[in-house]
Amino acid sequence: MSKHRRFLFPASLVLFAALVSGCQGPAMPLVSSEVVMDNEGQTILQEDFGYPDTDEPQVTSSIVTLQEDAETGLHLHEAPMYAYVMEGTLQVTYLVAGVETIKVYEEGEAIMEGLDTPHNGKNIGEGPVRVLVVNMGSPDLENTVMLD
């Protein structure tokens, strides 16, 4: 093998590797953050809220899944509750002073749920709805009170 061929083969491999790595685009950061709710002081129904006055605070989290056309049933929350829609479309009907108020939440939305307000959630999209729920309560308060 000639001197030139011995040099050209490794050089072409290096050039090929450089071209391929350049096609991958910019590197993604290893850690990133996206604010979905920032310093919210009111519920979705424009109510001011506070945290329970207790020596025994309790934080509970869960992922609630509703299949197509499923409903939560009429219920309310005695303690502040944060909800983040991870997937799907959720319609919530609130009963405020005897009047129905309907709100629709899409994937990526975050809310502070209404306190002591009867409401029913329904999956109105195709596929499941998945909601991360975080309750900030105490032993004296029920996170969820079913009314049906």
Beta strands, then each sheet from edge to edge (+ up, - down):
strand 1: 58-66
strand 2: 75-76
strand 3: 81-87
strand 4: 89-96
strand 5: 99-106
strand 6: 110-112
strand 7: 119-123
strand 8: 129-137
strand 9: 145-146
sheet 1: 1+ 8- 3+ 6-
sheet 2: 2+ 9-
sheet 3: 5+ 4- 7+
end
